[in-house]
Amino acid sequence: MCADPLSDAIEPDCQTVFDALTSEPCRSILQSLEQPLTAAEVADYSDLPDGSAYRALERMVRAGLVRKRE
């Protein structure tokens, strides 16, 4: 049986999730999410610079904590 090449994207490893949850910007963003927001809105609501918010959001996507929508 071959390994699923998407398994890391579907089920991130524990360290990836832990790293995201111990990140102050990620925790700030999680606390501000009550509804779907754009990345710019997330930055505004969580009082983070745009770059920090984008990096934190990408980290959270990799950890499976949030989903990116186009």
C-alpha positions as CSV (number, residue, x, y, z in Angstrom):
1,M,0.0,0.0,0.0
2,C,1.4,3.4,-0.9
3,A,1.3,6.4,1.4
4,D,-1.2,9.2,0.6
5,P,0.8,12.2,-0.7
6,L,-1.8,14.6,0.7
7,S,-1.8,13.1,4.2
8,D,0.3,16.0,5.6
9,A,-2.1,18.6,4.2
10,I,-5.1,16.7,5.5
11,E,-3.7,15.6,8.9
12,P,-0.9,17.9,10.0
13,D,1.6,16.5,12.4
14,C,1.3,17.3,16.1
15,Q,4.4,19.6,16.1
16,T,2.9,21.8,13.3
17,V,-0.3,22.2,15.3
18,F,1.5,22.8,18.6
19,D,3.8,25.4,16.9
20,A,0.8,27.3,15.6
21,L,-1.1,27.2,18.9
22,T,1.9,28.5,20.9
23,S,2.4,31.4,18.5
24,E,1.1,34.7,20.0
25,P,-0.1,36.0,16.6
26,C,-2.0,32.8,15.9
27,R,-3.7,32.8,19.2
28,S,-4.6,36.4,18.7
29,I,-6.2,35.6,15.4
30,L,-8.0,32.6,16.7
31,Q,-9.6,34.8,19.4
32,S,-10.8,37.2,16.8
33,L,-12.4,34.7,14.4
34,E,-16.1,34.5,14.9
35,Q,-17.0,34.6,11.3
36,P,-15.2,34.3,7.9
37,L,-12.9,37.2,7.4
38,T,-10.4,38.3,4.7
39,A,-6.7,38.3,5.7
40,A,-6.8,42.1,5.9
41,E,-9.8,42.0,8.2
42,V,-8.1,39.5,10.4
43,A,-5.1,41.8,10.7
44,D,-7.4,44.7,11.7
45,Y,-9.4,42.7,14.2
46,S,-6.4,41.1,15.8
47,D,-4.3,44.4,15.8
48,L,-1.4,42.7,13.9
49,P,0.6,44.1,11.1
50,D,-0.5,42.7,7.7
51,G,2.7,40.7,7.2
52,S,2.4,39.1,10.7
53,A,-1.2,38.3,10.1
54,Y,-0.6,36.7,6.7
55,R,2.3,34.6,8.1
56,A,0.2,33.5,11.0
57,L,-2.7,32.6,8.8
58,E,-0.5,30.5,6.5
59,R,0.9,28.7,9.6
60,M,-2.6,28.0,10.8
61,V,-3.7,26.7,7.4
62,R,-0.7,24.3,7.4
63,A,-1.8,23.2,10.9
64,G,-5.3,22.6,9.8
65,L,-6.7,25.2,12.3
66,V,-8.3,27.4,9.6
67,R,-9.2,27.0,5.9
68,K,-8.3,29.3,3.1
69,R,-11.2,30.3,0.8
70,E,-10.8,32.1,-2.5
